[in-house]
Amino acid sequence: MASAPKLITTVSTKGQVILPSSIRQRREWGAGTRLIVEETAEGVLLKPAPAFAETQPQDVFGVLPAVGRPKTLDEMTASVLAEAKRRHARD
């Protein structure tokens, strides 16, 4: 595979860098796109920032109130199977 042509940009007095439009269009980075900046051994890496902060199960556990008695594993399995059968039956 042929290497992409080298593109040059300049750092402004405010520390801003303009990314070439061909790269922005190919990456679909429109105005306002938030980027993560990582310093690597080879230079600087730009990656799109996730839309939402990463969460862990313990961060959200118990957010919704429990209603009724807790279900057993057998009850949960039966419910999942019943829903799968219901969805398959309508196809």
C-alpha distance (Angstrom), angle and dihedral (degrees) to the residues before:
residue distance angle dihedral
M1 . . .
A2 3.79 . .
S3 3.78 116.4 .
A4 3.80 118.1 -110.8
P5 3.79 116.5 -105.1
K6 3.80 114.8 -93.0
L7 3.79 112.0 -105.6
I8 3.79 122.8 -159.0
T9 3.79 128.8 -152.1
T10 3.80 134.3 169.9
V11 3.78 132.9 -125.3
S12 3.82 110.5 -124.9
T13 3.79 125.2 -137.6
K14 3.83 86.4 -98.6
G15 3.82 91.2 55.2
Q16 3.81 92.8 -107.1
V17 3.79 122.7 144.8
I18 3.80 124.0 -161.1
L19 3.79 112.4 -142.1
P20 3.81 113.3 -143.2
S21 3.81 112.1 -99.2
S22 3.82 92.1 -123.3
I23 3.81 89.8 61.8
R24 3.83 93.9 43.4
Q25 3.80 91.1 50.0
R26 3.82 94.3 45.9
R27 3.82 90.4 49.0
E28 3.82 92.7 40.3
W29 3.81 90.4 -126.3
G30 3.79 104.8 159.0
A31 3.78 127.5 -179.2
G32 3.78 110.6 -59.6
T33 3.81 95.3 26.0
R34 3.79 108.1 150.1
L35 3.81 114.6 -135.6
I36 3.79 132.7 -164.9
V37 3.81 111.1 -133.3
E38 3.81 116.7 -150.7
E39 3.77 126.0 -179.5
T40 3.81 111.0 -139.3
A41 3.80 134.5 178.6
E42 3.81 89.0 -99.6
G43 3.80 98.4 44.9
V44 3.79 137.6 -79.2
L45 3.81 123.3 -23.0
L46 3.83 122.2 -155.3
K47 3.81 120.1 -159.7
P48 3.80 129.9 170.8
A49 3.80 111.4 -100.2
P50 3.82 115.4 -121.8
A51 3.79 115.5 -101.5
F52 3.81 91.5 -126.5
A53 3.77 132.4 33.9
E54 3.79 114.4 -100.7
T55 3.79 111.9 -99.7
Q56 3.76 133.1 -164.6
P57 3.82 125.4 -146.9
Q58 3.81 90.7 -108.8
D59 3.83 88.9 56.8
V60 3.80 92.3 62.1
F61 3.81 103.1 23.9
G62 3.77 110.7 129.6
V63 3.81 95.6 11.4
L64 3.80 92.6 126.8
P65 3.79 117.3 58.2
A66 3.79 117.2 -111.7
V67 3.79 116.0 -117.4
G68 3.78 121.4 -159.1
R69 3.76 127.5 -14.6
P70 3.82 121.1 -31.2
K71 3.82 115.0 -91.5
T72 3.79 122.3 -121.2
L73 3.80 121.2 -125.0
D74 3.82 89.2 -107.8
E75 3.82 90.5 54.0
M76 3.80 91.7 48.6
T77 3.81 91.7 48.6
A78 3.80 91.1 49.1
S79 3.81 91.0 50.3
V80 3.81 92.7 50.0
L81 3.82 91.2 49.3
A82 3.81 92.1 47.2
E83 3.81 91.3 51.8
A84 3.82 91.6 47.3
K85 3.81 90.1 51.7
R86 3.81 91.2 47.2
R87 3.80 92.3 51.3
H88 3.80 92.6 44.8
A89 3.82 91.8 49.5
R90 3.83 92.6 58.3
D91 3.85 93.9 52.6
